[in-house]
Amino acid sequence: MPGTITDEIEIIDAGRGGGTDIPAGGDDGDESGSGSRGTPQRAYFTVIQLALAGIIMFFMALTSSFLVRKGLANDWVAFNFPRVLWLNTLILLASSITIQIARRHLRGHQRAAFKRWWSITTSLGVLFLAGQFIAWRQLAHQGVFLVTNPSSSFFYVLTAAHGLHLLGGILALVYVSRRNWQRARISQATATDVASIYWHCMDGLWVFLLALLYLGR
């Protein structure tokens, strides 16, 4: 499974070596962060693009398997779709709005507002994962488990895989809010943008998976 965004950031952030102190001041105008003179900030965007390409390819492979398996035999059994998934979708879409609000406050150097909206986004992400667990519990009450039939197997696999990748996004949000930016090789503004790109991608991916699972069940 492709790595999470925090893995990619830490590789660039810690892998430059040298052991010398990083001078204060970033190259993208973020006064609270400090970019590395040896690491162009655009390199982080290249890393996240490559990571997202791998993640999308992974889920496209699962989607192809889903469609092929459904057409192979008549053992594909429909089940009642957990209603909490619709609420979960609204929660995740709302988090895309709050993360954009947080970014706007950071650009305006409104640190308190940025932290508040960034924390709201993180909380919404955690709430989404809790909702996914509730959805699995609702299916269990129906007697629908991972090995019940092919349709339920793909539901659990796809939602669990997305949940793991979203958890990586939550860790990235925590990284941005807790990092000591005075000694970081990536500026806070760049880290915020990279984390936001990943987060929006996870939101869009969920909408796609929801449509696939609902229409293909």
C-alpha angles and dihedrals in degrees: 000000000000117000124256127256093255090059091054094047094048092049091058094035096053104024100075094082124190099122094229125131115263113236116242121257129065130234095236100057098261105141094194096054135059121217122204119253088214097048117060109220090230088067089073090056090051090053094050091047091054092046092050091047089056092047092050091049089051093053092043088056090052090047092053090049089049093053095042094048092049091056096046102074145358096252093096104120123193121225136191109277111235108249092213088073090073091054089046090055092053090050092052093046089050089053090059088057095047093049090054090050089051092051091051091053091049091054088051090051091242096145099175093050091046093054092046095052092040089054090049089054091050091049091050089052091053089046090053092054090049089052090052090055089051089052091054090049091052090052090049089054087055089053091250113138138163094275098035095100139329094268093055091044092057091045092056094042096048096044092044092049091050091046092054092051091047088051086058087054091051090052088051090053090051090048091055093048097045104036121114097235096186089074100031125115090214119060120237092242091055093045089050092051093047093049090048092052090052092046094051090049091053089050093051091045091054092053089052093048092047091054091046094050095043097047094038100046 
